Amino acid sequence: GLVVVRGESMLPTLADGDWLLINRRRSPKVSDLAIVRFADGEVSVKRVDLIGDEGYFVTRDNPRVGRDSWTLGGVAIPPTDVLATVVTRLWPPKRPS
């Protein structure tokens, strides 16, 4: 599938408007980017930081913007709320330096 990034929580890795190719069948590993659903229903792209018995602990690449498992008090995302693994960024193909 395809998703479009909204927001700045994954800067500098991903920017608002980036297009991502995702795989809904592959479970992410530590350091992979994943599409997750938080308990309040918000869907977001995050980096898998740790995988534990409780589920996936995710983080953001931009420490100044957004939320993650750690800003929510160490909350794990249950495996059923890990919706996809990011395969690659499709657009833009390269960012200007």
C-alpha positions in Angstrom: 0.0 0.0 0.0 0.8 3.7 0.0 0.6 6.3 2.7 1.5 10.0 2.9 3.4 11.4 5.8 1.7 14.2 7.7 3.6 16.2 10.4 7.2 16.6 11.5 7.7 14.0 14.2 9.9 11.8 11.9 12.2 14.6 10.6 14.9 14.4 9.3 14.1 10.9 8.1 10.7 11.7 6.7 9.0 15.0 6.0 5.4 16.1 5.6 4.2 15.1 2.2 6.6 12.1 1.7 5.0 9.1 0.0 5.8 5.7 1.6 5.4 2.2 0.3 4.2 -0.1 3.1 3.8 -3.8 3.6 0.8 -4.8 5.7 2.0 -8.5 6.0 5.5 -8.0 7.3 6.1 -7.5 11.1 8.6 -4.8 11.8 11.9 -5.4 13.5 13.8 -3.1 15.8 14.9 0.1 14.0 12.3 -0.4 11.2 9.7 2.3 10.5 6.1 1.1 11.1 2.6 2.5 10.8 1.0 2.2 14.2 -2.3 3.1 15.8 -2.2 4.7 19.3 -4.9 3.9 21.9 -6.9 7.1 21.0 -7.1 6.0 17.3 -4.4 8.2 15.8 -2.4 6.5 13.1 1.2 7.5 12.8 4.6 6.4 11.4 7.1 5.7 14.1 10.4 3.9 14.5 10.4 0.6 16.4 12.6 1.1 19.4 12.1 -2.1 21.3 9.9 -5.2 21.1 8.7 -6.7 24.4 6.2 -9.1 25.7 3.6 -6.2 25.9 4.1 -5.2 22.2 6.1 -2.7 20.3 7.7 0.4 21.9 8.0 3.1 19.3 9.9 6.4 19.1 10.0 9.5 16.9 13.1 10.8 15.1 12.3 14.4 16.0 12.6 14.8 19.7 10.9 18.2 19.7 7.6 17.2 17.9 5.0 14.5 18.3 4.6 11.6 20.7 5.8 8.1 21.1 5.8 5.2 23.6 8.2 7.1 25.9 6.3 10.4 26.0 3.2 8.4 26.9 4.9 6.8 29.9 6.4 3.7 28.4 3.3 2.5 26.6 3.6 -0.4 24.2 1.7 -0.6 21.0 -0.1 -4.0 20.8 0.8 -6.2 17.8 -2.8 -5.7 16.5 -2.2 -2.0 16.3 1.0 -2.3 14.3 -0.7 -1.9 10.9 2.3 -2.1 8.5 6.0 -1.9 8.0 7.5 0.9 5.8 9.4 -0.6 2.9 10.7 2.6 1.4 10.1 6.3 0.7 8.8 6.7 -2.9 8.5 10.5 -3.2 10.5 12.6 -3.3 13.2 10.2 -4.6 15.9 12.5 -3.2 15.9 15.5 -1.0 18.0 18.6 -1.8 21.1 18.9 0.3 
